[in-house]
């Protein structure tokens, strides 16, 4: 580029002394004619010649620069177009002409770094959000978080600056940047609040994280789960109950929610309600919470906190001594099994079911695990 500018200075000082207005008019006519005929190679040649001969205050100078830029773009001479950009940036050319050339370059450029630079200049000159958004999207796709956070503040892109700050681990800066939610578009506020809440979590402030995430209009299951757990641990059972009940509508989280709802009502000493949640868990497929619910039911029954009821279970074996039955469970690591009296014996029972058909579904599982064929569901009153 320095070479190009050097040539301009030399030829200008050499040619201008010998040129006349008639010569410039002749060149202008040739440029206009070849341009209209789309003979861009010749247009480029004559346009460069004109710029070398014309004085700096020539009224047609900027028009010729535009024609030259367009001709470079049409002939895919991108390097020459970029040289021309450097040239106009160092000369007294209007912002309107610069913007015109930048747009031509942006449309042709494959180099994203250079494209971003030009888009930001266009945004500076024309103050149109589309240029800033286009630059932001390029940096976002490149995951160039460091550059993205240096972009000007603008409601239409500020949510992506929040994301970039989060990806960079700049949680304190993120929290500070979100102090005024009016700096973000309305439909992006949930997005911003989510990352603000998550940043508080990263900073170890669960209280502020919970307060922030509660403001979300649309909460994902993991957020609801966090809030439910947070309030349960802090003994705010009313709020915890609200969020655990919300989790019931998510299939994967339902067992977790049912179990903790049971615990909440145990804390409230509403054992009948607690039992109802534990019993509902018995209908769920195999999961750790179903086993825990079984154990909770047995504990409530043993302490006589709830009335006796009829269930179904799979009786595996009978022993004369309770200790022998207990050891059998320990030996086989039977988490779903328990000891319960049967006449003068102590039976090992596995599983607890509300319906006989549910017990039958688990028969094969216990037959294979214990290598016992002759076992069947039985009704048990506990």
N, C-alpha and C positions, 0 to 999 in steps of 0.2 A: 504493500500500500504506500509506503514511503517513496518507493521508486515511481509509482503512478503519480503521486503528488509532485515529485521532483520534475517529472516530465512536463506536467501541466505548467509549472512555473517557468521552465526553460522555454518551451514552445510559445507560451503566452507572451513572454517578454520579447521573443524573437519575431513572432508572427504578427503581433498586434501593431507593431510599428509599420508593417507593410500592408496590413489589411485595410479594407474600406467598408463603408456601410453597404455598398453594392455587393461586395463579396459575401458578407454575412447574410444579406437577403437571398442571394443565390443559393447558399448552403441551406438556409432555412427552407427554401422551396424544395430542394432535393430531399431533405430530411422528411418533410411532410409528404412528398410524393411516394418515396420508397416505403414509408411507414404505412400509408394508406394501401399500398400494393402488397404489404406484408413481406417486403424484401428486407428482413430484419438485419441480415449481415451487413448490407450496405448502409442501412439506417444507423447501425452502431458505429460504423467507420466515419460517416459524415457528422454524426452527433458529437463524437469525440473531437473531431476537427473543429467543429463550431465552438465547443466549450474551450478549446485551446486559444481560439482567436477572439472570442467575444470578451468585452470588458466585464468586470465583476458586477457592474450595475446594469447590465444588458437586460431589457424588459422581457426577453424571450428565454433567458438563461434557464429558469426553473422549468419551463415547459419542455425544453430540450432534455433536461436532466430526467424528467418523467418519461419522456419518449425512450431515452437510453435505457432506463431501468426496466420499462415494459419490454423492450426488445431483448434485453438480457434474460428476462424471465421466460419469454416465448421461445428462446433458443436454448433454454436450460443452462445458461452460463451462470451458475449459482455463485461460483467464486468471484466472477466479475461483478455480480450484483452486490456481494458482500463488500468488495473493494469500494464500490460506489457509495455504499452506506457509510463506510469510514470517511470517504471524501466529503459527503454532505454534512457529516457530523462535525467536521473541522472547518467548514466554510459557512458563510452567512446565507443559509437556506431556511426558508420558512418551515414551521412545524407541520403545516399542511402537506408540503412536499415530502418531508421526512416520513410522515405517517403513510403517505401513498407508497413510498418505496418499501417501508417496513412490512406493509401488508402483502406486497408482492413477494417479498422474501419469506415471510411466514408461510404463505401458501405453497412454496416450493421446498423449503428446508426440511431435511431429514434429521439434522443435528438438533436434538431437543434442547441442549444447553443454550445454543445460539437462538433458538426459537423462543425460549422462555425470556431471554434478555430483550428480544425485540417486542414481545407481547407486553412486557412491563413498561417499555418505553411508550408503546401505543397507549397503554392505560394512563401513563403520566401525561401524555399530550392530549388525549381525547376524553379521559375520565369515564370511559365506558366499562362497566363491570364485566362484559363478555370477555375482554382481553385478560383481565385478572383471573377470571374463572378458568379460562383456557390454560393459562400458565400454571395455575394451581393443580389442575387435573393432570398435567404432564408430570409435575413434581410428585404428585400422589402416586401415579402409576409407577414411577421410577423408585418410589420409596425414599426419595431424597428429603427426609424429614428436616434436616438441618437448614436447607434452603427454604423449605416451605414455611417454617416458623418466622423467617425474616420478611415475608411478604407483608404488604400494607394491611392494616386492619380493615376489614370490610364484612358486613353482616353475612354476605353471601358465601364467604369462604372461611369465616372464623371457626366454624365447627371442625373443619379439616385441620386447622392449626391446633385445635384442641387434641385431635387424634395424634398429630405429629408429636406434640409435647408428651403425650402419654407413651408413645412408642420410644421416645428418647429417654424416658424415665425421669422427666422433669416435672415431678408431681407438684412440688410447691409452686412452680411457675404456672402450672395449669390451674391450680386452685385460685391463685391470684387473678388470673386472666378471666375467670368465670364469676368474679364478684358481682358484675353487672350483667344480668341475663338479657338486658335490652340490646347488648352488643351482638346478639344472635337472632337468626330468623326464628319465627314462632314454631315452625314445624321441625326445627332442629334442637329445640330446648331439651327434649327428652334425651337425645344423643349426648348433649353437653352435660346434663345432670348425671347421666350414667358414668361418664368418664371422670367427672368430678368426684362422685361417690367412690369409684374404684381407686382413685388417687388417694383419697382419705384412708382407704383400706391399706394401700401400699405404705402409707405414712404411719400406719398403726393406730389410727384414730377411728375406732369402730363406732363410737357415738355419733360423730359428725358424718360418717359414712352412712349410717342408718337414717339419720335426719335428712340427708340429701337424697338418698335412694327412695325414701318415702314420697318424695315430690314427683316421682315419675308417674306419668299418666298411664303408660303401658309398661307393665312390669313383666319381665321374662321369668320363667320358673326358678332360675338360679338366684335371681334377686329376691323373689318372694321367699325362697328357702332361707336365704341369708337373714332376711328380716324376721322370719318366724323363729329361727334359731337364736338370733340376737336377743329378741324380747323374751324368749323362754329362759335363756341363761340369766337374764337380768330380772327375772321374776315378774315381768310385766305380762301376766297371763292373758289379759283381755286382748291386748294387741297381738300376742303370739297366736291366740286362738283364731283371730281374724285371718291371719296369714296362712296358718296351717289349713284352715277351711278352704282358702283360695287354691291351695296346692292339690286339693282333692280332685280337681278337674283335669289334672295332668296324670296320665296313666302311670308313668314311670315313678312319679313322686307320691302316688297315693298310699302305698304301704307305710312309707316314712311319716306322712301326715297323719294317718290313722293312729299310729302308735303314739306319736307325741300328743295328739288330742286326748288319747286315753290318759297319758301322764298328767296333762293339764288338769283334767277333772279329778284325778287322784289327789293332786295338790289341793284342789278345792274341796276335797272330801265328798265329792259327788260320785260315789263308787258305782252306782247303778249306770250313770252316764259313761263313766270310764269303761265299764264292762261292755257296754254296747259298741264302743269303738274297737276294743280288743276282739270281740266276737266277729265284727265285720272283717277284721284282718284274717280270720280263719278261712275266709272264702278266697283269699288271694293265693296266687301260685307260690311255689316254694321261694321264700326269701327270708332273710335273717329276722325281719320284723314279725313274720308269722310265728316263728319260734319264740321270740320274745313275748309276743302276745299270749301264747299258750302258757308260758311260765307266769306271766302276770295274772292270768285268769286263775291258775292253780293257787297262786299266793293269796288272791282275794278270797277264794273259796276256803282255803286253809284257815285264814284269819276270821272267817265267818262275817265278812264285810258285805257279802251279797248272798242272796238266797240260792238254794240248790236248784239245779236245772238238769235236764237230760241232754246228753251229747252222744256222739258216736266216737269210738276209738278202736284201734286195732290191738287186741290183746295178743301178746307174743308168747309169754310163758308165765307159769305160776310157781311160786316158791313158798315154802313153809316159813322161812325167815325173811323179814324185811331187808336185813343187811345183805343177804344174798342177791335179792332183786336189785338193790342199789348198786352193788358191785358189777352186776351184769350190764347195767346201763353205762357205768364208767368204762368197763372193758371194751365195749363196742362203740364208745363215743357217740351215744345216741342222744343228741341234743333235743330231739323232738319227743323223747320218751320220758315217762314218769312212773312212779310206783303208786298203786292204789289198792286198798284192801278188796278182796273178793272172798266172801264167806270166811273160812278159816285160813285162807292163803293171802299172799301178797302178789299181785299181778304186775307184770311189766306191760304198760300200755304205750302205744306209739301214735302220736298225732291226736288232735282234738278237732272234731268236725260237727257242723250243725246239721248236715244231711248225710244219710247213709251212702248215697251215691258218690259224695265227695270222698268219703273214706275208701270206697271201693277203687277209686281212681289211684289211690296211693298204695294199694295192696302190693302190686308188683314191685314197687320200689323197695318196700321193706322185705319182701320175700328174697329178692336178690341180695340185698345188703346183709341180711341175717342168715341166709341160706336155710330158711324154714319154709316149707310148702303149705302146711296145714294151719293157716291163720286166716281169720275172718273178722270183719267189723262187728263190734258189739255195742249195745247201748249201755251207757254208764251215767249214773246220777251223781253229780258232784256239786 
